Amino acid sequence: MSTKEAIQVYGSLIMLCVVLVTARSIILFTFCIRASVKLYNKMFEKILRAKMWFFNTNPSRRILNRFSDDLGSVDEQLAQAFLEVVQVC
């Protein structure tokens, strides 16, 4: 194998790696956005369907703080866990 052929092979392999990493990142981003939206909608639906005593016993600021904290932690942990699963597979 000549030097020129070796450079072409290695260059092709590097380009393939760049394409695969970009595709993986796009798939990860799309998956995480969809999952986050579904979780948000489900949580919001459950809060709207809660019994009235829940709203009487909990102040609105506590409900909003808990809701936003839970969504923030889910968004952070979901992306990291999915990335680790993809890398292991």
Long-range contacts (C-beta under 8 A, 24 or more apart in sequence): 24-86, 28-79, 28-82, 28-83, 28-86, 31-82, 32-75, 32-78, 32-79, 32-82, 35-78, 36-71, 36-74, 36-75, 36-78, 39-71, 39-74, 40-71, 43-67, 43-70, 43-71
